[in-house]
Every structure is written in C-alpha cells, then in structure tokens.
C-alpha cells in the first residue's frame, strides 16, 4: 500500500510541475472528475427507476436540494412537490 501511495504522489507531483498547477489544484480537479463520474452513474440508475433519491444522496453525501439542482441543470424530468400551505375553508 505504501509503495502504491508513493507512486501516486510522485505522479501527482510530476503532473503538477508540468502543468504549472499546485498539487491541491490537481487533487481538486480529480475530485470533481470522479464526483461527476459517480453522479452520471447514479443519474442513469435514477432514470431507469432502479435507485431512489435518498439512496443517491446518501451515497454521494449531498443534500436533496443539491441533487434536484443537478437534475434541473441536466434537464432530467423529476417530480416537483408543491410545498405551499393549502388552507382549508371551514363553513362552520
């Protein structure tokens, strides 16, 4: 495990020096890439109806609002819940 980690660190440092980025910037880009990859995989399962929103948000460790924002940005149809308070008229 230690040799694999040292290999990754060496590759990361060499890439950072070649691309004029810092190591943290490279790690952030990798984090974004793999997060988007997981989101895409889960969105495909969501479209097929094989995975629910709560399972996806739990796996990705994001809020429901952020997931619905991702759905809206990718133009994926989803059910919108009306949160308005409906008042019932009483005649008595």
Secondary structure, 3 states (H helix, E strand, C coil): CHHHHHHHHHHHHHHHHHHCCCHHHHHHHHHHHHHHHHHHHHHHHHHHCCCCHHHHHHHHCCCHHHHHHHHHHCCCCCCCCCCCCCCCCCCC
